[in-house]
Amino acid sequence: MSSVPATPAKQSGEWLKSWDPENEATWDKGLAWRTLWITTFCLTLAFIAWFLPSAIIPKLNALGYNFTKGQLYWMAAMPGLAAGLLRLVWMVLPPIMGTRKMVTLTSLLLIASTLGWGVRVQQPTAPYWELMVLAFLAGVGGGAFSGFMPSTSYFFPRRMQGTALGLQAGLGNFGVSIVQLTTPYLIALGGLAIFGGSQQLQMPGVPVKSVFYQNAAFVWIPLMLVGAILAWTMLKSVPIKANIRQQFDIFSNVDTWYMTLLYIMTFGTFSGLSAQFGLLMANLYGIGNPEIVVGAGADAQMLIAGYSVPDVAKFVFLGPLIGAGARVVFSPLTDKMGGGIWTLISGIGLVASIAYTIPTLTPDTTSAATLDAGFAKFLGGMLAIFLFSGIGNASTFKQMPMIFEKRQAGGVIGWTAAIAAFGPFFFGIGLSVMAPGTFYMIGLVFAVMCVVITWVRYVRPGAPKRS
């Protein structure tokens, strides 16, 4: 008697039937990977929209606006506040809307804030509240993460989720460095400025130059439309039985709260520093430090002879690039070795790199040589923080599918991602109300606490939840 060969899950219509990634005989591997690549493309665009303000805000005053240092920190913090709040919404959408509708709608929503920034950056006439609204709307791109990641986890077996989710999150995180890296080049291309004219960028110590800042926003809108079309025409949805009330039973599990703390340490640090890195650099070693530069725009004057004020745009993309790259590179290692040990390494590395960076947060302005040396140490320490936060981003996403049952794992991923998305907001508020050194000391103590939790709960021999 011949056996009937197993067939992949039925794919007619939007919703899949009999979908079980753990059954190798029926799992449609091609569909799973197609879903991963399309949703990752859209997630990258979401991160571009989320961090577009971070590439523009440090240069607003040089473009003719006149905001205080505190106002700029708050503006840069607003996308993080929005992302954290909106992730609480997006985390419950995958079982309700399905992957196809959720990714399509999200890609279209990204256009609103992106278009707004492209319009309002052309003339320094927008009121502060309007730019704050646009900064808040940019948080839609951050909110998407808590919907995209759980929905992708439904398509892969647990043994591959560390790699799959690491690739999606890591490549999606590249959107941060992409927008920060490409902005200086896009704004110089007058041929791209189909809509709108040029602006005058006035920086101390360099000639005034014409730029086209709308390019930094408008160039992404066609790709967002492409992402929405791909999602609508090529994605499917996995039926998961979990209503909103059922999804919130994750809060009775103590590991939900432990993993939330660990993800705040990793992704909260990554997202918070990514949003504030440019402003922090400018305020410590650049045009925002009144001990280095007096005045603004055409009236700016250097106070320290021989010191070359760093161009924030040349360095700010490096941190997110290293953090996102670490997430991609270390994700396969977490599948092989487990996530817990890499989270422990991440935490120890963060403790060391934060401690190394703290002395540089009070620049020595006695001479150009001491400033140059301080900046080099500051940059090295910050990049180390990004590296270890990226490693932890990969390892914690490996841990969660191993610690929680499948239905809960998606909700925990969404919840922890939602809370960690407040990173830009917490960093913005912290840096606006206290000295950077004080804020980093708090972060150091928090990282030490997370190292202890990781060792006791997830890594040591006999740990309750070795992962």
PAGU-336176 format. One line per 3 residues: number of its first residue (from 1); their letters; for each residue z, y, x of C-alpha. Coordinates in Angstrom, 1 decimal, decimal comma. Layout:
# PAGU-336176
NUM> a> Z Y X | ...;
END
This chain:
# PAGU-336176
1> mss> 0,0 0,0 0,0 | -1,1 3,3 1,6 | 1,3 6,2 1,6;
4> vpa> 0,2 9,6 0,1 | 0,2 12,2 3,0 | 2,5 15,1 2,6;
7> tpa> 0,8 18,4 1,7 | 1,9 22,0 2,4 | 3,7 24,0 -0,3;
10> kqs> 1,4 25,2 -3,1 | 0,1 28,7 -2,5 | -1,5 29,6 -5,8;
13> gew> -0,4 33,0 -7,0 | 2,2 35,1 -5,2 | 5,2 32,9 -5,4;
16> lks> 5,2 29,7 -3,3 | 6,3 26,4 -4,9 | 8,2 23,6 -3,2;
19> wdp> 8,7 25,6 -0,1 | 10,9 24,0 2,5 | 10,6 25,1 6,2;
22> ene> 12,9 22,3 7,3 | 10,4 19,7 6,2 | 7,8 19,6 9,0;
25> atw> 5,4 17,5 6,9 | 5,0 20,2 4,2 | 5,9 23,4 6,0;
28> dkg> 2,8 25,7 6,2 | 3,2 26,9 9,8 | 0,1 29,1 9,6;
31> law> 1,4 31,0 6,6 | 4,8 31,5 8,2 | 3,3 33,0 11,4;
34> rtl> 0,8 35,1 9,4 | 3,8 36,5 7,4 | 5,6 37,2 10,6;
37> wit> 2,8 39,2 12,2 | 1,9 41,2 9,1 | 5,5 42,1 8,3;
40> tfc> 6,2 42,9 12,0 | 3,2 45,3 12,0 | 4,6 47,0 9,0;
43> ltl> 8,1 47,0 10,4 | 6,9 48,7 13,6 | 5,4 51,4 11,5;
46> afi> 8,7 51,7 9,6 | 10,5 52,3 12,8 | 7,9 54,9 13,8;
49> awf> 8,5 56,7 10,6 | 12,3 56,4 11,1 | 12,4 57,8 14,6;
52> lps> 9,6 60,3 14,3 | 12,2 63,1 13,7 | 13,9 62,1 17,0;
55> aii> 10,6 62,9 18,8 | 10,2 66,2 17,1 | 13,7 67,6 16,6;
58> pkl> 14,5 68,3 20,4 | 11,4 70,6 20,5 | 11,9 72,5 17,2;
61> nal> 13,4 75,5 18,9 | 10,7 75,5 21,6 | 8,2 75,7 18,7;
64> gyn> 9,8 78,8 17,2 | 12,8 77,6 15,1 | 16,3 78,8 15,9;
67> ftk> 18,8 76,1 15,1 | 22,2 75,6 16,7 | 23,0 72,6 18,8;
70> gql> 25,2 71,3 16,0 | 22,5 71,7 13,4 | 20,1 69,7 15,6;
73> ywm> 22,6 66,9 16,1 | 23,1 66,7 12,3 | 19,4 66,7 11,7;
76> aam> 18,9 63,9 14,2 | 21,7 62,0 12,5 | 20,3 62,2 9,0;
79> pgl> 17,8 59,4 9,3 | 20,6 57,1 10,4 | 22,7 58,0 7,4;
82> aag> 19,8 57,4 5,1 | 18,9 54,1 6,7 | 22,4 52,8 6,4;
85> llr> 22,5 53,7 2,7 | 19,0 52,4 2,0 | 19,6 49,1 3,8;
88> lvw> 22,2 48,4 1,2 | 19,4 48,6 -1,3 | 16,7 46,8 0,7;
91> mvl> 19,1 43,9 1,6 | 19,1 42,6 -2,0 | 15,3 43,1 -2,6;
94> ppi> 13,8 40,0 -1,0 | 15,0 37,5 -3,7 | 14,3 40,0 -6,5;
97> mgt> 10,9 41,5 -5,5 | 9,6 38,9 -3,0 | 8,1 39,6 0,4;
100> rkm> 4,7 40,7 -0,9 | 5,7 43,5 -3,2 | 8,6 44,7 -1,0;
103> vtl> 6,5 45,1 2,1 | 3,6 46,7 0,3 | 5,8 49,3 -1,5;
106> tsl> 7,8 50,1 1,6 | 4,7 50,7 3,7 | 3,5 53,2 1,1;
109> lli> 6,9 55,0 0,9 | 6,7 55,6 4,7 | 3,9 58,1 4,1;
112> ast> 6,1 60,7 2,3 | 8,4 61,7 5,2 | 5,6 61,2 7,8;
115> lgw> 3,3 63,6 5,9 | 6,1 66,1 5,4 | 6,9 66,3 9,1;
118> gvr> 3,3 66,8 9,9 | 3,0 69,7 7,5 | 6,3 71,5 8,3;
121> vqq> 6,1 71,3 12,0 | 3,0 73,5 12,1 | 4,9 76,7 11,4;
124> pta> 8,6 77,6 12,1 | 9,2 78,6 8,5 | 10,8 75,6 6,9;
127> pyw> 14,4 76,2 5,8 | 17,0 74,0 7,3 | 17,7 72,1 4,1;
130> elm> 14,1 71,1 3,7 | 14,0 69,6 7,2 | 17,2 67,8 6,4;
133> vla> 15,6 66,3 3,3 | 12,6 65,1 5,4 | 15,0 63,6 8,0;
136> fla> 16,8 61,8 5,2 | 13,5 60,4 3,8 | 12,6 59,1 7,2;
139> gvg> 15,5 56,7 6,7 | 13,3 54,6 4,4 | 11,8 53,2 7,6;
142> gga> 15,2 52,1 8,8 | 16,2 50,8 5,4 | 13,2 48,4 5,4;
145> fsg> 14,7 46,4 8,2 | 17,4 44,8 5,9 | 14,7 43,6 3,6;
148> fmp> 12,0 42,5 6,1 | 14,3 40,4 8,3 | 15,9 38,2 5,6;
151> sts> 12,6 37,7 3,8 | 11,0 36,5 7,1 | 13,9 34,1 7,7;
154> yff> 12,9 32,3 4,5 | 9,6 31,2 6,1 | 10,9 29,5 9,3;
157> prr> 13,2 26,5 10,0 | 16,6 27,3 11,4 | 15,6 25,9 14,8;
160> mqg> 13,0 28,7 15,1 | 14,7 31,6 13,5 | 16,1 33,0 16,7;
163> tal> 12,6 33,3 18,1 | 11,0 34,4 14,9 | 13,6 37,1 14,0;
166> glq> 13,8 38,1 17,6 | 10,1 38,7 17,8 | 10,0 40,6 14,5;
169> agl> 13,0 42,8 15,3 | 12,1 43,3 18,9 | 8,4 44,2 18,3;
172> gnf> 9,5 46,3 15,3 | 12,0 48,1 17,6 | 9,1 49,0 19,8;
175> gvs> 8,2 51,5 17,1 | 11,0 53,7 18,5 | 9,5 53,9 22,0;
178> ivq> 5,9 54,0 20,7 | 6,5 57,2 18,7 | 8,5 58,8 21,5;
181> ltt> 6,0 57,8 24,2 | 2,8 58,8 22,4 | 4,0 62,1 20,9;
184> pyl> 3,6 64,1 24,2 | 0,0 62,8 24,4 | -0,9 63,1 20,7;
187> ial> 0,2 66,7 20,5 | -2,1 67,7 23,4 | -5,3 66,3 21,7;
190> ggl> -6,8 69,2 19,8 | -9,7 67,0 18,7 | -7,3 65,0 16,5;
193> aif> -6,0 68,1 14,7 | -8,3 67,8 11,7 | -5,7 69,3 9,5;
196> ggs> -3,9 72,5 10,7 | -4,1 74,6 13,8 | -2,2 74,8 17,1;
199> qql> 1,4 75,8 17,8 | 2,9 77,6 20,9 | 5,4 75,5 22,9;
202> qmp> 7,7 77,7 25,0 | 9,8 75,9 27,6 | 11,9 77,5 30,4;
205> gvp> 10,2 77,5 33,8 | 6,8 76,4 32,6 | 3,8 78,4 31,1;
208> vks> 3,5 78,6 27,3 | 1,0 76,0 26,1 | -0,8 75,3 22,9;
211> vfy> 0,1 72,0 21,1 | -0,8 70,2 17,9 | 2,5 68,6 16,7;
214> qna> 1,1 67,5 13,4 | -0,9 64,9 15,3 | 2,4 63,1 16,1;
217> afv> 2,8 62,4 12,3 | -0,6 62,3 10,8 | -2,1 59,7 13,1;
220> wip> 0,3 57,0 11,7 | -0,6 57,5 8,0 | -3,9 55,5 8,0;
223> lml> -2,1 52,6 9,7 | 0,6 52,7 7,0 | -2,2 52,4 4,4;
226> vga> -3,7 49,5 6,3 | -0,2 47,8 6,4 | 0,2 48,1 2,7;
229> ila> -3,3 46,6 2,1 | -2,6 43,7 4,4 | 0,7 43,0 2,8;
232> wtm> -0,7 43,1 -0,8 | -3,7 40,9 0,0 | -2,3 38,4 2,5;
235> lks> 1,4 37,8 1,9 | 3,3 35,4 -0,3 | 6,8 35,3 -1,6;
238> vpi> 9,5 32,6 -1,3 | 11,6 32,0 -4,5 | 15,3 32,2 -3,5;
241> kan> 17,9 31,7 -6,2 | 20,3 34,5 -5,5 | 21,1 37,3 -7,9;
244> irq> 22,8 40,5 -6,8 | 26,3 39,2 -7,7 | 25,7 35,9 -5,8;
247> qfd> 24,5 37,7 -2,8 | 27,8 39,7 -2,5 | 29,9 36,6 -2,1;
250> ifs> 29,3 37,0 1,7 | 32,2 39,5 1,7 | 34,7 36,7 1,2;
253> nvd> 33,7 35,1 4,5 | 35,6 36,5 7,5 | 32,6 35,9 9,8;
256> twy> 30,6 38,5 7,8 | 33,0 41,1 9,1 | 33,2 39,8 12,6;
259> mtl> 29,4 39,7 12,9 | 29,2 43,2 11,4 | 31,4 44,5 14,2;
262> lyi> 29,2 42,7 16,8 | 26,0 44,1 15,4 | 27,4 47,6 15,3;
265> mtf> 28,1 47,1 19,0 | 24,5 46,0 19,7 | 22,1 47,5 17,2;
268> gtf> 24,4 50,4 16,3 | 24,3 51,4 19,9 | 20,6 50,9 20,2;
271> sgl> 19,7 52,9 17,2 | 22,3 55,6 17,7 | 21,3 56,2 21,3;
274> saq> 17,6 56,0 20,5 | 18,0 58,9 18,0 | 20,2 61,1 20,1;
277> fgl> 19,0 60,2 23,7 | 16,6 63,2 23,9 | 19,1 65,7 22,6;
280> lma> 21,9 64,4 24,7 | 19,7 64,5 27,8 | 18,6 68,1 27,0;
283> nly> 22,1 69,3 26,3 | 23,6 67,8 29,5 | 20,9 68,2 32,1;
286> gig> 18,2 70,4 30,4 | 17,5 73,4 28,3 | 20,5 72,8 26,0;
289> npe> 23,1 73,3 28,8 | 24,1 77,0 29,0 | 25,3 76,5 32,6;
292> ivv> 21,7 75,6 33,5 | 19,5 77,7 31,2 | 20,3 81,0 29,5;
295> gag> 18,3 82,1 26,5 | 15,5 80,3 24,6 | 11,8 80,3 24,3;
298> ada> 10,0 83,0 26,4 | 13,4 84,6 27,3 | 14,8 81,5 28,9;
301> qml> 16,1 81,9 32,5 | 17,1 79,3 35,0 | 20,6 79,7 36,5;
304> iag> 20,4 77,1 39,3 | 17,7 77,7 42,0 | 15,8 74,6 43,0;
307> ysv> 16,8 72,4 40,0 | 13,9 70,9 38,1 | 14,8 70,7 34,4;
310> pdv> 13,8 67,2 33,2 | 11,2 67,0 30,6 | 12,9 64,9 27,9;
313> akf> 9,6 63,6 26,6 | 9,0 61,8 29,9 | 12,2 59,8 29,8;
316> vfl> 13,4 59,4 26,2 | 11,0 56,5 25,3 | 12,3 54,4 28,2;
319> gpl> 15,6 53,5 26,6 | 14,2 52,2 23,3 | 11,4 50,4 25,3;
322> iga> 13,9 48,5 27,4 | 16,1 47,7 24,5 | 13,2 46,4 22,3;
325> gar> 11,8 44,5 25,2 | 15,1 42,8 25,9 | 15,3 41,7 22,3;
328> vvf> 11,9 40,0 22,5 | 12,4 38,4 26,0 | 15,9 37,1 25,3;
331> spl> 15,2 35,7 21,8 | 13,7 32,4 23,0 | 16,7 32,0 25,4;
334> tdk> 19,1 32,3 22,5 | 17,3 29,4 20,8 | 17,8 27,3 23,9;
337> mgg> 21,3 28,3 24,9 | 22,8 29,6 21,7 | 23,5 33,1 20,6;
340> giw> 27,2 33,4 21,2 | 27,1 33,2 25,0 | 24,4 35,9 25,1;
343> tli> 26,4 38,1 22,8 | 29,3 37,7 25,2 | 27,1 38,7 28,1;
346> sgi> 25,8 41,7 26,1 | 29,3 42,9 25,4 | 30,5 42,6 29,0;
349> glv> 27,3 44,4 30,2 | 27,9 47,2 27,7 | 31,5 47,7 28,8;
352> asi> 30,3 48,0 32,4 | 27,4 50,3 31,8 | 29,3 52,6 29,5;
355> ayt> 32,1 52,9 32,1 | 29,4 53,7 34,7 | 27,8 56,4 32,5;
358> ipt> 31,0 58,2 31,4 | 31,4 60,3 34,6 | 27,8 61,6 34,3;
361> ltp> 28,6 63,1 30,9 | 30,2 66,1 32,6 | 27,4 67,4 34,8;
364> dtt> 28,3 68,9 38,1 | 26,4 72,2 38,0 | 27,4 73,5 41,4;
367> saa> 24,0 72,9 43,0 | 20,6 71,5 42,3 | 21,3 68,5 44,5;
370> tld> 24,4 67,5 42,5 | 22,6 68,0 39,3 | 19,7 65,8 40,4;
373> agf> 22,1 63,1 41,6 | 24,0 63,2 38,3 | 20,9 63,0 36,3;
376> akf> 19,7 59,9 38,2 | 23,0 58,2 37,6 | 23,1 59,3 33,9;
379> lgg> 19,6 57,9 33,3 | 20,3 54,6 35,1 | 23,5 54,1 33,1;
382> mla> 21,9 54,9 29,8 | 19,0 52,5 30,5 | 21,5 49,8 31,3;
385> ifl> 23,2 50,4 27,9 | 19,9 50,0 26,2 | 19,2 46,8 28,1;
388> fsg> 22,5 45,1 27,1 | 22,3 46,3 23,5 | 18,9 44,8 23,3;
391> ign> 20,1 41,4 24,5 | 22,9 41,5 21,9 | 20,4 42,4 19,2;
394> ast> 18,6 39,1 19,9 | 21,7 37,0 20,2 | 23,5 38,1 17,1;
397> fkq> 20,4 37,4 15,0 | 20,4 33,9 16,4 | 24,1 33,5 15,6;
400> mpm> 23,9 34,5 11,9 | 21,6 31,7 10,6 | 23,7 29,2 12,5;
403> ife> 27,1 30,4 11,2 | 26,1 30,9 7,5 | 24,4 28,7 4,9;
406> krq> 20,8 29,6 4,2 | 21,4 31,7 1,1 | 24,2 33,6 2,7;
409> agg> 22,5 34,1 6,0 | 19,9 36,4 4,6 | 22,5 38,5 2,9;
412> vig> 24,6 38,7 6,0 | 21,6 39,7 8,1 | 20,8 42,5 5,6;
415> wta> 24,4 43,7 5,4 | 25,1 43,8 9,1 | 21,8 45,5 9,7;
418> aia> 22,7 48,1 7,0 | 26,0 49,0 8,6 | 24,6 49,1 12,1;
421> afg> 21,8 51,4 10,9 | 24,4 54,1 10,5 | 24,3 54,2 14,4;
424> pff> 22,2 57,4 14,6 | 24,5 59,1 12,0 | 27,8 58,1 13,8;
427> fgi> 26,4 59,1 17,2 | 25,1 62,4 15,8 | 28,5 63,2 14,2;
430> gls> 30,4 62,0 17,2 | 28,5 64,1 19,7 | 28,6 67,2 17,5;
433> vma> 32,4 67,1 16,9 | 33,7 65,8 20,3 | 32,8 65,9 24,0;
436> pgt> 30,3 63,2 25,0 | 32,9 61,7 27,4 | 35,4 61,3 24,6;
439> fym> 32,9 59,7 22,3 | 31,8 57,2 25,0 | 35,4 56,3 25,7;
442> igl> 35,8 55,3 22,1 | 32,6 53,2 22,4 | 34,0 51,6 25,5;
445> vfa> 37,2 50,5 23,7 | 35,1 49,2 20,8 | 33,0 47,1 23,1;
448> vmc> 36,0 45,6 24,7 | 37,3 44,6 21,3 | 33,9 43,0 20,4;
451> vvi> 34,0 41,0 23,7 | 37,4 39,5 22,7 | 36,1 38,6 19,2;
454> twv> 33,0 37,0 20,6 | 35,0 34,9 23,1 | 37,8 33,8 20,7;
457> ryv> 35,7 33,1 17,6 | 32,2 32,0 18,9 | 32,2 31,0 22,6;
460> rpg> 35,4 29,5 24,0 | 35,8 25,7 24,0 | 37,1 24,8 20,6;
463> apk> 36,0 28,1 19,0 | 36,0 27,9 15,2 | 32,3 28,9 14,9;
466> rs> 30,6 28,1 18,2 | 27,1 29,5 17,8;
END
